[in-house]
Amino acid sequence: MSDGPVRDSGAIETMDFPVFCAGGSAPLNLIHHHAVDLDVPIGCGGVAVYPGDIIVGDDEGVVAIPRHLADEVAADSAEQELMEVFILERIQRGARLPGTYPPNEATRAAFAAWRKDRDV
């Protein structure tokens, strides 16, 4: 993830993961361009990113998660993924969208039972 362009963009483009940047860049002149600091807070995409933050991204975007929140965010994310699997199954079986997504109390109760049946 970079607010600026990256080198080797052609090779990066062939890799099996998304790269978020401002575009491609010609090679730098390392006599004039070099790192001046490491492990300091930065701003990227309008967000403060601190050393130790966890960076997670996919085809839809990137998030910076403060390290002290990583376990909580991971648990909430895993729960959301399970809920979305459940909701998709219900929709594919013909459930109406209203009340299923976003889930109402009945859908949340059905999800709890579904989850318990699968021991997840």
SVG drawing of the C-alpha trace seen along z (x, -y; Angstrom):
<svg xmlns="http://www.w3.org/2000/svg" viewBox="-39 -14 64 43">
<polyline fill="none" stroke="black" stroke-width="0.4" points="0.0,0.0 1.5,-3.3 0.2,-6.9 2.9,-7.1 3.8,-5.1 5.8,-1.8 8.8,-0.5 8.5,2.8 4.8,2.3 4.7,4.6 6.1,7.5 3.9,6.6 0.8,6.6 1.4,10.3 1.5,11.3 -1.5,13.1 -2.4,10.3 -3.7,6.8 -1.3,3.8 -2.7,0.4 -0.6,-2.5 -0.7,-5.7 0.7,-4.0 4.0,-3.0 7.2,-4.9 10.5,-5.1 13.5,-3.9 14.8,-6.4 18.2,-8.0 19.5,-6.4 22.1,-9.1 19.3,-11.7 16.4,-9.5 16.8,-7.4 15.0,-6.5 15.4,-9.2 13.5,-7.5 12.1,-4.1 9.5,-3.0 7.8,-6.4 4.1,-7.3 3.0,-8.1 -0.1,-9.3 -1.4,-7.0 -4.6,-7.6 -5.6,-10.2 -5.2,-7.7 -2.6,-7.7 -0.5,-4.5 1.8,-3.7 4.7,-1.3 3.2,2.1 -0.2,1.5 -1.6,4.5 -2.3,3.8 -4.9,6.0 -6.1,5.7 -8.0,7.4 -9.4,6.5 -11.8,4.0 -9.4,2.0 -6.9,1.8 -7.3,1.1 -4.8,0.2 -5.7,1.8 -4.0,0.5 -2.0,3.4 -3.9,3.1 -7.2,3.7 -6.1,6.5 -7.4,9.4 -10.8,7.8 -11.1,6.8 -10.0,10.4 -12.7,12.0 -15.4,9.6 -14.3,10.2 -14.4,14.0 -17.9,13.6 -19.0,11.4 -17.6,13.9 -19.7,16.7 -22.8,14.5 -22.3,13.7 -22.0,17.4 -25.2,18.0 -27.0,15.1 -25.9,16.2 -27.2,19.7 -30.6,18.3 -30.8,16.0 -29.9,18.8 -32.7,20.9 -35.2,18.1 -35.3,16.0 -36.4,12.4 -33.7,9.8 -35.5,7.5 -34.9,8.9 -32.2,11.3 -29.8,8.6 -29.2,6.6 -30.2,9.3 -33.2,8.7 -33.6,10.4 -35.2,13.5 -32.3,13.9 -29.8,13.4 -31.6,16.1 -31.5,18.5 -27.8,17.7 -27.1,18.6 -28.9,21.9 -27.1,22.5 -23.8,21.8 -24.5,24.1 -25.5,26.9 -22.1,26.6 -20.1,26.1 -18.4,23.0"/>
</svg>
